[in-house]
Amino acid sequence: MRRSSAQGVLYGQTVANVAGIANSDLECMDILYLEGRVTAGRLAEVTGLTTGAITGVVDRLEKAGLVRRERDDADRRKVFIAVVPEAIERIGQFYVPMQQAMEKVFGGYSDAELRLLLRFANEGYKGVLAATAALKGLLDTPPEKRPDLKLKKLRRQP
């Protein structure tokens, strides 16, 4: 799992390099794509970045033609960030090799096995969310009051 996760990060970095943007900007764009049209405040909340950092991200993505700012029709003071639909196609093409590789892998599994893998992925995602929240909680705790976190030694299979 760690190797796959690390490789996913490296793949994303390669996509960002080919697209000519920073990896963190690409990750924010992906979150925008998954979340839909959101405010800069919501993007900051989801990513854990400051609103100032998000302004920089959005400025760079907008300059690259990947996102746009849209005013709320009901409240003109409110601004949403939205992915430019053509940008999805432009960036999405770089994920075709990954999609093809994964389709080949998934093709070797039965429907029941795929349901189990999907359940594992969804539950794993929830676990990562909980762990992230716990770790963020440590930021508000003075260092001398933080718990002593230690990794458990994992037994390796022979």
N, C-alpha and C positions, 0 to 999 in steps of 0.2 A: 504494500500500500504506500509506504514512504517513497519507494523508488518511482512508482507510478505517479504519485503526487508531484514529486520533484521533476519528473520528466514533463508533466503537464505544465508546470511553471516554465520550464525551458522551452517547450513548444510555444507557449504564449509569448515568451520573450522573442522568439524567432519571428512569430507573426507580427509583433509590434515593430521589430527591426525592419521587416519587409514593408510594412505599412508606413514606416517613417514616423512613428510616434513612440512615446515612452510606454513601458510595460504597465506601469500603474494607471496611465491614461486608458490603455486598452482594457484593463480590468474594470475601470469605472464605466467605460462604454458598454461592456458586457453586462454590468449590473443595470445600467439604464435600459438595455435591451430586455433583460429579464423582468425588471420592475415596471417598465412602461414609462410614460411621461411622468416625471417627478420634479419636485422643487429641489433647489440646490441644498436646502436644509435637510431634506429627506436623503439625498445622496450622501451628504456628510454623515448623517446618522447611520446609514447602512454600511458605509465604508470605514467609519471610525476616523476619517480625516476631518480636519478643521474646516469651517466654512471658507476661510481664506484660502486654504489649499484647494478646496473644490472649485473656487472661482478661477484659480489658475488652470486647473484641469479642464474645466468647461471652456475657458478662453482658448486653450490649445486645441481642444477637439473641435471647437467651432471654427477656428482658423484653418484647420485641416479639412473642413467640410463634412465632418462626421456627425456632429450634433447641431441643434439650433435651439435658441431660446424662443419660447412662445409665451406671450402674455395671456393671462386668464381672461376670458370674455366677461366673467362676472365681476372680477376684481382686478383692475388693470395694474395694481401694484404688485400682484402675485405673478411670478415668472416660473414657467416650467422649462425643464431641459428635456429635449426629445431627440432620439436618434434619427438621423436622416435616412429614410428607407433605402436609397441607393447606396448608402454607406454600408449597409448590412451585406449587400451583394458584393461590394468591393472587398470588404474585410472577410466575409464568409468564404470567398473562393480559396483563401489560404488554409481553411479548415477542411477542405475536400480530402486531402490525403489522410487526415486523422479520421474523418467520417468513413472513408473506404476501409481503412485498417480495422476500425471498430466493428463495422458491419460484417467483415470477414470473421472476426472473433465471435460476435454474437450469433453468427450463423451456425456455430458448432454447439449451441445450447438448445435444449428443449424449452417449450413455453413455461413449464413449471420451474426450470432452472433460472430462466430469465426473470420470472416473478420474484424468486428468492433473491437474485442479484439486485433487482430494483428495490426490494424491501431493505436489503443490506445498505444500499447506497443512500436511501432516504433516511434510514435510522442513523447511519454514519454522519450524514449532514446535520441532523439534529444534535448528535453528540458533539460535533465540531462547534456548532452554535453555542451550546452550553459551556463548552470549554473556553471559548472565546470570551463569553460573558464573565466567567469566573476569573480569567486572566486580566480582563479589563478592570475588574473589581479590585485587583491587587494594586492598580495604579493609584487608587484613592487611599490606599493603606500606607502609612509611613513604613519605610524599609525595616525599621526595628520591630515592627508589629506584624510583619508578613509571616505567614506560616513557612516552615522549612520544607520546601517541596523537593522530593527526591524521586527519581525514576526507579521503578521496580525492575529488578533484573529479570529479563525474559529467558526462559529456558529454551534453548535451541533444539530443534528436532535433529536427530542424527541422520 
